[in-house]
Amino acid sequence: MPSPYRCPNCKTNRSRFNLIEQVPTSVKMDSQTGEVIEQYTQDNLDVLHVPYRGPAYKVQCGVCGLVEDEQMFIKHGEQR
C-alpha cells in the first residue's frame, strides 16, 4: 500500500524522490586479485555465504540527495 514520503533531512520535499533498486549479486572472489571466481544464485549459495537480507530498494530525496531506507521517509511522511 502506498504511503506518503517526506525527506527527513530537508523536511520540505514530499514529491520528488528516486527509488533505487538493490539487486544483490552473490560472488566468491580471489583474495589476492579481486577477480570473481564464482557467481552464486539464491538457490545455490555456498554453506559459508550468508544471503542478502537488506531492503529491496532505497529512497533518495530528489531535492537534497539524502539516501535512506524507505521506512525513514514513510515515518516522516506520516508527520504533518
CORWO-V346056 format. One record per backbone hydrogen bond with DSSP energy under -1.0 kcal/mol. CO is the residue of the C=O (numbers start at 1). NH is the residue of the N-H. E is the energy in kcal/mol with one decimal. If there is no record, write none. Layout:
((CO:NH:E) (CO:NH:E))
//
This chain:
((7:11:-1.1) (13:7:-2.0) (16:62:-3.1) (18:60:-2.9) (20:58:-2.4) (26:40:-3.1) (28:37:-3.0) (28:38:-1.7) (30:34:-2.2) (35:30:-3.0) (38:28:-3.0) (46:49:-1.6) (56:22:-3.2) (58:20:-3.0) (59:68:-2.3) (60:18:-2.8) (61:65:-1.0) (66:61:-2.5) (68:59:-2.7) (70:74:-2.4) (71:75:-2.7) (72:76:-1.7) (73:6:-1.0) (73:77:-1.7) (74:78:-1.5))
//
